[in-house]
Amino acid sequence: QLVAFGLVVVLAAAHLILMPRTRYRIHRWEITPEVLYVQTGWLTRTRSIVALASLRAVETSHGPLTRVFGLTTVTVRSDSPVESVRIVGLGPSSAAHLRAELTRARA
């Protein structure tokens, strides 16, 4: 039992150390004067480019679990019926800044 507990502790520590770095490399977003670029995915990478001129709506949401951790999801919808981009796991200030910047670009 002690060995199992030690293994769990080591795996949890490794997860806490490696996960933020891995998540930073995999999940990215960037706003240029013309487009919003979003990259997501662990096993399958998805890269989306949304023209700022075609933005229709910018929404923020908080699920029950993300609310506990103080995180926000920003959903960006464009004129295309298929194109909807989600940026998950932002802090409140980052989400507010992103939403303000996209709303300003949309105007």
Secondary structure, 3 states (H helix, E strand, C coil): CHHHHHHHHHHHHHHHHHHHHHHHHHCEEEECCCEEEEEECCCCCEEEEEEHHHEEEEEEECCHHHHHHCCEEEEEEECCCCCEEEEEEECHHHHHHHHHHHHHHHC
